[in-house]
Amino acid sequence: MLKINDLHARIDDKQILKGINLEVKAGEVHAIMGPNGSGKSTLASVIAGKEEFEVTKGKVVLNGEDLEGDAPEERAHKGVFLSFQYPVEIPGVSVTNFIKTAINESRKARGKEDMPAKDMLKMIRDKAEMLEIDRKFLSRSLNEGFSGGEKKRNEIFQMAMLEPKLAILDETDSGLDIDALRIVANGVNKLKSKDNAVVVITHYQRLLEYIVPDFVHVLHNGKIVKSGGKELALELEAKGYDWLKNEAVV
């Protein structure tokens, strides 16, 4: 599914990623953990193709295809989905109209016609019901006046509708109370399948109580310094990150 080989990246003159190697297979959930400034969000941004980051070495490959040179929208059309720490507000554009446009643009990029309105409406209803989203919510302007939990739930709804091959959740637990966290995590768990993969970026183990990872990787100073199973997250919760500073690079 996703293969990252010796990835180095910088923004302006600051080198942030310093040799990332990672493989994520279909059906797997990987958690990326690490202290502030370790490069977690930069890694997510580079996979998604954000143009402010410059890849100076290495490759990001999705399903055997090198993504170098692909714009963010091209990567999205190929199945990459990134949920943001701070989703933007778009006044005057309803959640429903936004998702209709996104789906049809993605279909167009793959040479398909727009989804018939009847099929689109059924899909919206089915996914909203699955994620426990009130239909009134779908008529509101995108993220305008939304609470933190509503913004995150809306992003999981977008993920459900777009059905990406690779979903990257960048600190999706940030600012969520326990009820909102559970609802968002349940939505992610319902969307997991043998045909897609999920990368969860988080500071804390609490999210991983709900979205159980197959693998946990610790990022420190731009490198993955340790990998393990879900028990590694518990160890980090208990001991912090300082003990990993001198670990060998995996």
URDA-V517770 format. One record per residue. N is the residue number from 1. RES is the residue in one small letter. PHI is phi as a letter, one per 20 degrees, with the letter a starting at -180 (* if undefined). Layout:
BEGIN
n:N res:RES phi:PHI
n:N res:RES phi:PHI
END
This chain:
BEGIN
n:1 res:m phi:*
n:2 res:l phi:d
n:3 res:k phi:c
n:4 res:i phi:d
n:5 res:n phi:d
n:6 res:d phi:l
n:7 res:l phi:e
n:8 res:h phi:d
n:9 res:a phi:b
n:10 res:r phi:b
n:11 res:i phi:c
n:12 res:d phi:l
n:13 res:d phi:d
n:14 res:k phi:e
n:15 res:q phi:f
n:16 res:i phi:d
n:17 res:l phi:e
n:18 res:k phi:c
n:19 res:g phi:o
n:20 res:i phi:e
n:21 res:n phi:c
n:22 res:l phi:b
n:23 res:e phi:c
n:24 res:v phi:c
n:25 res:k phi:e
n:26 res:a phi:g
n:27 res:g phi:n
n:28 res:e phi:d
n:29 res:v phi:d
n:30 res:h phi:d
n:31 res:a phi:d
n:32 res:i phi:d
n:33 res:m phi:c
n:34 res:g phi:q
n:35 res:p phi:f
n:36 res:n phi:g
n:37 res:g phi:n
n:38 res:s phi:e
n:39 res:g phi:o
n:40 res:k phi:f
n:41 res:s phi:f
n:42 res:t phi:f
n:43 res:l phi:g
n:44 res:a phi:f
n:45 res:s phi:f
n:46 res:v phi:f
n:47 res:i phi:f
n:48 res:a phi:f
n:49 res:g phi:n
n:50 res:k phi:f
n:51 res:e phi:f
n:52 res:e phi:f
n:53 res:f phi:d
n:54 res:e phi:d
n:55 res:v phi:e
n:56 res:t phi:e
n:57 res:k phi:a
n:58 res:g phi:n
n:59 res:k phi:c
n:60 res:v phi:d
n:61 res:v phi:c
n:62 res:l phi:d
n:63 res:n phi:l
n:64 res:g phi:n
n:65 res:e phi:d
n:66 res:d phi:f
n:67 res:l phi:e
n:68 res:e phi:g
n:69 res:g phi:n
n:70 res:d phi:f
n:71 res:a phi:f
n:72 res:p phi:g
n:73 res:e phi:f
n:74 res:e phi:f
n:75 res:r phi:f
n:76 res:a phi:f
n:77 res:h phi:f
n:78 res:k phi:e
n:79 res:g phi:o
n:80 res:v phi:e
n:81 res:f phi:c
n:82 res:l phi:c
n:83 res:s phi:e
n:84 res:f phi:e
n:85 res:q phi:f
n:86 res:y phi:c
n:87 res:p phi:g
n:88 res:v phi:e
n:89 res:e phi:e
n:90 res:i phi:c
n:91 res:p phi:f
n:92 res:g phi:n
n:93 res:v phi:d
n:94 res:s phi:f
n:95 res:v phi:g
n:96 res:t phi:f
n:97 res:n phi:f
n:98 res:f phi:f
n:99 res:i phi:f
n:100 res:k phi:g
n:101 res:t phi:f
n:102 res:a phi:f
n:103 res:i phi:f
n:104 res:n phi:f
n:105 res:e phi:f
n:106 res:s phi:f
n:107 res:r phi:f
n:108 res:k phi:f
n:109 res:a phi:f
n:110 res:r phi:e
n:111 res:g phi:m
n:112 res:k phi:d
n:113 res:e phi:f
n:114 res:d phi:g
n:115 res:m phi:f
n:116 res:p phi:g
n:117 res:a phi:g
n:118 res:k phi:f
n:119 res:d phi:f
n:120 res:m phi:f
n:121 res:l phi:f
n:122 res:k phi:f
n:123 res:m phi:f
n:124 res:i phi:f
n:125 res:r phi:f
n:126 res:d phi:f
n:127 res:k phi:f
n:128 res:a phi:f
n:129 res:e phi:f
n:130 res:m phi:f
n:131 res:l phi:e
n:132 res:e phi:l
n:133 res:i phi:d
n:134 res:d phi:f
n:135 res:r phi:f
n:136 res:k phi:f
n:137 res:f phi:g
n:138 res:l phi:f
n:139 res:s phi:e
n:140 res:r phi:f
n:141 res:s phi:f
n:142 res:l phi:g
n:143 res:n phi:m
n:144 res:e phi:f
n:145 res:g phi:m
n:146 res:f phi:f
n:147 res:s phi:f
n:148 res:g phi:g
n:149 res:g phi:f
n:150 res:e phi:f
n:151 res:k phi:f
n:152 res:k phi:f
n:153 res:r phi:f
n:154 res:n phi:f
n:155 res:e phi:f
n:156 res:i phi:f
n:157 res:f phi:f
n:158 res:q phi:f
n:159 res:m phi:f
n:160 res:a phi:f
n:161 res:m phi:f
n:162 res:l phi:e
n:163 res:e phi:l
n:164 res:p phi:f
n:165 res:k phi:f
n:166 res:l phi:c
n:167 res:a phi:d
n:168 res:i phi:d
n:169 res:l phi:d
n:170 res:d phi:e
n:171 res:e phi:l
n:172 res:t phi:f
n:173 res:d phi:e
n:174 res:s phi:f
n:175 res:g phi:m
n:176 res:l phi:e
n:177 res:d phi:f
n:178 res:i phi:f
n:179 res:d phi:f
n:180 res:a phi:f
n:181 res:l phi:f
n:182 res:r phi:f
n:183 res:i phi:f
n:184 res:v phi:f
n:185 res:a phi:f
n:186 res:n phi:f
n:187 res:g phi:f
n:188 res:v phi:f
n:189 res:n phi:f
n:190 res:k phi:f
n:191 res:l phi:e
n:192 res:k phi:f
n:193 res:s phi:b
n:194 res:k phi:f
n:195 res:d phi:d
n:196 res:n phi:c
n:197 res:a phi:b
n:198 res:v phi:c
n:199 res:v phi:d
n:200 res:v phi:d
n:201 res:i phi:d
n:202 res:t phi:b
n:203 res:h phi:e
n:204 res:y phi:d
n:205 res:q phi:f
n:206 res:r phi:g
n:207 res:l phi:f
n:208 res:l phi:f
n:209 res:e phi:f
n:210 res:y phi:d
n:211 res:i phi:d
n:212 res:v phi:e
n:213 res:p phi:e
n:214 res:d phi:f
n:215 res:f phi:b
n:216 res:v phi:c
n:217 res:h phi:c
n:218 res:v phi:d
n:219 res:l phi:d
n:220 res:h phi:b
n:221 res:n phi:l
n:222 res:g phi:n
n:223 res:k phi:c
n:224 res:i phi:e
n:225 res:v phi:d
n:226 res:k phi:a
n:227 res:s phi:c
n:228 res:g phi:a
n:229 res:g phi:e
n:230 res:k phi:f
n:231 res:e phi:f
n:232 res:l phi:f
n:233 res:a phi:f
n:234 res:l phi:f
n:235 res:e phi:f
n:236 res:l phi:f
n:237 res:e phi:f
n:238 res:a phi:e
n:239 res:k phi:d
n:240 res:g phi:m
n:241 res:y phi:d
n:242 res:d phi:g
n:243 res:w phi:f
n:244 res:l phi:e
n:245 res:k phi:g
n:246 res:n phi:d
n:247 res:e phi:f
n:248 res:a phi:f
n:249 res:v phi:f
n:250 res:v phi:e
END
